[in-house]
Amino acid sequence: MTRPAWLKGKTPLKILGWGAGFGIVATVLLVLASGFMIESTNTDTFCVRCHYMNPFRDAWRASVHGGTNPRGVVAQCVDCHLPHDSYIQYLVVKAKTGASDYYHNFFIDPYTFDWAANAEEHRQSFTFDSACRSCHMDLTPPGMRRGGFLAHRAKLRGETEKTCTQCHPHVGHKDMLDMAERYFSQGKAM
């Protein structure tokens, strides 16, 4: 077997060195690029590139989670809409969600889509308890109303299987369905 012209005169050790060097450089670039991609796709600015997300961002901005709280804390889309159980699960759901959003951006008609039914039916699949709990660690803070205290205590004790969004259905987006209705009825989506 004859060697290709670019390999002639090179020892196996030299070839291995070049291969290892290329592998290391490629790995470093891949790691840096993937970290950059993950961070750059974690913002509301990225999410509203799908035009139908605009009213949902507006509703989020008007909510406690969008920064209208005494501390000015802002939760990004991924803080609520991706699981925080493990990094692998986070990345897998991020990829699936991104692909789904990309697909829906082209194939649903936001003017006729039933946003209310979608939110009711699928809310559990795009808001995760682990995401809520990553910020809301103390579910029974001082001053909490009795009903909320009892419900959260039952959750902590494992006496209920209710999820956060079953009791707090639209907490991350103030008047979300009204905002979507106004937005799409006025023909603002472009």
Buried (B, 14 or more C-beta within 10 A) or exposed (E): EEEEEEEEEEEEEEEEEEEEEEEEEEEEEEEEEEEEEBEEBBEBEBBBEBEBBBBBBBBBBBBBBBBEEEEEEBBBBBBBBBBBBEEEBBEEBBEEBBEEBEEBBEEEEBEEBEBEEBBEEEBEEBBBBBBBBBEEEEBEEEEBEEEBBEBBBEBEEEEBEEBBBEBEBBBBBBBBBEBBBEBBEEEEBE
